[in-house]
Amino acid sequence: MRDMDKWLGDGGMPILGEVGLDLDAYGDGWVTGIWAPSDKALNPAGVLHGGVQTMVHDALQNFAASAGLEKGEFGTTLELKVSMQRGGSADPLSVRGEVARMTRSVAMLESWIRNADGDTISHGTGTMLLRRR
């Protein structure tokens, strides 16, 4: 498993910190965190914006895949699908990204954004092209 400690918090991407994401734990092929959406993550009606959620799903999936790769290896998102299941607000949310399957050249990924009751706000699936040594 790769040491990803320096990317905890905003995942190494300041924009994720600006929207309130805080990644707090990871392991071989997974990452978790808390998302306290900032005003930048909400639309004018105070609802969590779908495009911002999609950015968070992409980051969760990339972090989970990277945690399962060796140092010097990386991946590139090929495909990302996000299904919005209910509205979200500025209330804190739990987030998780996981590797569903990883081959030599491709990773299949999943991610979830859930409210405090454990209800899924949105679910993402993705495919990543891997660049290995």
N, C-alpha and C positions, 0 to 999 in steps of 0.2 A: 504494500500500500504506500502511496506517495504521501509525503509530509505536506499537508495543505494548511498548516496552522497560520501562516502569514496571510492567507486569504480569508480567514474567518472574519466576521463582521460584514463588510460590503462585498465580499467575494473578489476583492481586487479591482472593483469597478465603482468609482465614486458615485455614479448615477444611481446605483442600487442603494447606497447609503442615503442619498437625497430623497428617495421615495420611501425610506424607512425600513429597509430590509436589514436583518441582522442574522447572519448564519452563525450558529453556535456549536454545532457538533457534526462530525463526519466519520466515516469508516470506509472500508473497502467497497466502493460502489454506491455510497449513499451520503446524503447531507440533510440536516434539519436546521430549522431556525424559527425565528419569530419575525413577523412583519407587522409593524405598527404603521400603517399607511400614513404618510405625510399628506399635506394638502396637494402636493405635486402629483400624487397618485390617484386623486379623485377628480371626477368630472364636476361641472358647475352645480349639479344637483347633490353633490356629496357622496356619490356612489363610486366604488372602485372602478377605474377605467379598464376596459378590456385589453387595450394595447399595452398598458403598464403591466397587467397581469401576465400577458404573453412574454414580455421581457423578463419577468421574474421566473416564469417556467423555463425559459431558455437558459437562464443563469443557473437554476437548480439542476437541470439536466447536465449542463456542461461541468459543473462542480462535481457532481456524482461520478460522471465518467472519468474526469481527471483524477479523482481520488483513487480510482481503480487502475490507473495507468502508471507506468514507471516514469521517473524523472526524465525529461527530454522528449517524452511522447505527448501528443495532443490530439484533439479531435475538432472537427468542423461540423456544425449543424447542417444536415442535408434537408431535413423535413421536420416541421413542428406543427402539431395540431393541438389547439386548446378548446375545450368544451366548457363554456360558462354554464353553471348549474343553478346559481342563485346570486343575488346581489350581495355585495360586500360594502362595508363602510370603513370609517377610520378606526374601528375597534381592532385590537390586536388579533392577528391570525397566525396559525401555525403553518409552516411550509415544510415540504419534504420532496427530495428528488432521489430517484433510485435507478440503478442499472437493472433492466429486466433481463437482458442477455447481451453478452459481449463476445464477439468473434475476433479473429485477428485483424479484420479491417472495418468492421461495423459494430456499433453499439445501438441497442434498442433501449429506450429510456422512458420513464414515467415520472410525473411530478403532480403534487397536490397542494392546493391552498385550501385550508379549512378554518372555519370560525371556532369560537371558544366552545361551542357545543359539539364540535367534531363533525359538523355538516360540511360537505364539500362545496366550496365556492366555485372552484374550477379544477379541472383535471387536464393534464397535458401528456401527450405521447410524442416521442421524437425519434429520429434516426440520425446518427452521427457517423461521419467518415473518420476513421482513426488513422493517424500517422504514427507508426511505430518504428523503432530502430531496426 
